[in-house]
Every structure is written in C-alpha cells, then in structure tokens.
C-alpha cells in the first residue's frame, strides 16, 4: 500500500463576506500534489473569490491556507512571496498587458522576479510561447490575437516561471464548446508535461469531469461535495444532482413546452 | 446631522491615511523593482514629449496676453520699459509652474488615472501581484520619478516660450523696444526665482501625479460605479483634486517664498 501524497494546498475554514453577505462560509479543501482539482459551482457561488483568497488578491476574513506544509499568513510577507514565486494564476479575463507584445507579456514575470540575463529571459519566454504553439505571434499585441490565442498567451505567462501550482479562474469563460474542450485538453497536457498542480474553478461539468483527478462542488459558501469525477457523476446528493443535471432539467422543460404540458 | 458630519470627517481622515500609505509604498518601491530605467524613460515620454505641444501653445498665448495686458497697464504710467519685468516675474514666479502643472494634469495625469483604472478593472494590477511583481514599483514609482524631472523642465519651457510670447506682443506688435524688453527680463529674474519656480513645479508634479496614480490605482475602491463608469469617475476626480491641490500648494509655497 502506497502512502498518500501530501497535499499541495490545504485550505481550512476560509471565510469572506462582502457588505455583510457571506460568499465563502468556511471552505475546507485539500488539493493533492500533482493533480488536476476542479471546483465546480454555479455563477455567483464564490469560485473566483475562493481562488483569489488563496492567491491573496482578496484578503480573506478568516481561515488558513497551507502551501506544501507552510501556513500562508496574511502578515508573513516571506511565505506569501515564496508562494507567489511558485504559483501561476490564469485570470478569467486573461489580464494581459495590452501595451506589451506577446513576448514581453510572457517575459514580464521573469524580468521582474529573477536575476536571469535578458537573453535567457527571452529564450525562456520564447520556449513558453513555443510550448503553447503561439511562437509565430511573439511580436503581436494581445488585441491582435484571437480569444483562444489570448488564453494560451495567458497560460504561457502563468507557466513561464515553472510554477509548482497553477490556479485557473474560469479558464473557458466566453469560449465556444470546441475551444472549451481545447482549453481543458491544454491544461491536462501541460500539467503532465510540466508536472504542476492545477486548481481549476469552472462551471463546465462535462469537461471538468473528463480531465480532473478530483472535483468539488461549491454551494452556499461551503464545499457541498468532494470526490472523484466518477463519484460526482453518480452522486445522489441533492445539490450535486441539481447542478450536474441542470441541462437535463432544461431538456425536460423544453419537452414539456413542446407537448403543451407546461402551458 | 452630527453623525453625518462625523462619518464624513472620519471618511476623510481614513482616505488621507490610505493615500499616505499609498505614497509611502510607492516611495519605497523603486528598490524592489527591476528594469526601472526603461519604465522611467517611458514615463518621461508620456509626461514630456507627449505634453510638449500643449505646453508650447499655452505658454506662447500666456506670454502674448501678459504682454498685451501689461503694456496697456504700464503705458498709463509711462512705464512700458518695465514690460519685460512684469512678464518675466509673472511667468517665473507663478504662471509657468502653475499653468504647466495644470496642463500636465489635464493631459498626462488624466491619462495615467484612466490607464491605471482600466488596469485595475481588467485585473492587470492583480495579475502583477500574483506574479510577485511589486505593482506600485512597476506602475507608479516610475511616473513619480519622471514627474520630479519633467514638471520643472516643462515649467522652464513654458517660461521661455512665454517670454517670447510677451516679446512678440510687446515689442513686435505694440512697439516696445526689443532690447529694453530683454534687458528688463535679465535684470528682473534672479537665480532664486528660478529655483523657486523649479521647486514649485517639482512639488506640483509629485503631488498631482501621486493623486492621479492613487485615484486610478484604487478605481474600484473610490467609486460607487463599476467598469467604464468607475474609470470615468476616477479620472474626473483625479483631475479635479489635482487641480485644486496645485492651487492650494501654490498659495502655501508662495507665502513662504514671497518677498518685496
């Protein structure tokens, strides 16, 4: 029997309220190292807030985040700085710098956080662009790239520092079904190639179940379910079933409209 | 009523404290930022080259008006020969640093507030934070350093073109002897006037760019609106507060510098 690998991230009792309304109400999760862990939930469930609290873009009201056994305290700048060096973040809207070219966008974290010489930085940034098949567009500005290419550029920037963990905030927001599949395939491919831990928040159930090692459902500010994708797919839990089978419910409503039962 | 006044006062104190923390963070951030030189050069271009035409145009017309008005006032006392004195001291002591600062606020300051506001809205500032990049050092510090260099330079340029504007209207159009005009300029302006002019301009630069940067950087915090409206609101507030700050600071500094 093999020992269970230690978690990359351990989150305990994470709380965040906005104007007195609790968005996260004590979230507990453990993210296994080297896995793709997806947090599912409907829009407005607090998925992005959860991710931003981990990255400390939003300061949580309470709770504890542990990265590889080290607690990330709000006032412990050293631990937070170390976490940021080892963490990549893919924003929902990509957050690319529109005044910089694709190459400059990818090179930015290396330029600002490492002592590498300029030639080495350029080479590593080009390598990241090559890995994501956008090397031919290095001199383009983000506005000159398609939505899918911008997403790949944002991922190139997130992985160029060779992070141990990458946080994906709604990586498929605004993309068509084909591109959604491509983005999840990209996450799976590069997680294996670069061996990072991926924490994804999304509401795309089929894609998440196909690519993730574990999934959780966030609802009412808490984790309503956590388990393997196959367990999520077969769970009888009411909140899981309501979220998972929402398209089935839509189909049922449409069928009843067609037959006139609902009128 | 009393509670409303109290809340407003506490909000003001909190805002000033927050602004002070922001400025202190920006002042300490250059040491945490790499490739600062290229960022400063970009900021110098934004505040210098981009704003050059407006400084020249406003400077020339300010000089033209000073020459015109000054000539008609002085000619009542038969003192047209002092036109150079009037134009030069008006420009160096007050008009060049103040008007150049107001023009720079209108062009570079508003652009800065809007740019940072959009970067806040589109999570570019959050992205810098998650990358471990000091966002104040990367986005704000270069602009502040550039302002200390560029505002005095623009005030100097404003003074020079203003003096030529005064010469144009006074000498060329109204007949004051050109050599008399320039001799009066040379006699009137002392080194101390120039230093005061540059010091005022540097203070205005640091103050206004700090305000504009603060408003843009915290566009999400200081507006009840969101998105494009938040950017618009923060830009408007940045320009209004910076312009008021220039006039208040000018009064305070002038009261220290004033002499017969």
Interface residues (C-beta under 8 A of the other chain):
Chain A: X52 X55 X56 X57 X81 X84 X85 X87 X89 X91 X92 X93 X95 X96 X97 X108 X109 X111 X112 X113 X157 X161
Chain B: X33 X34 X35 X122 X123 X124 X126 X127 X129 X130 X131 X132 X133 X134 X138
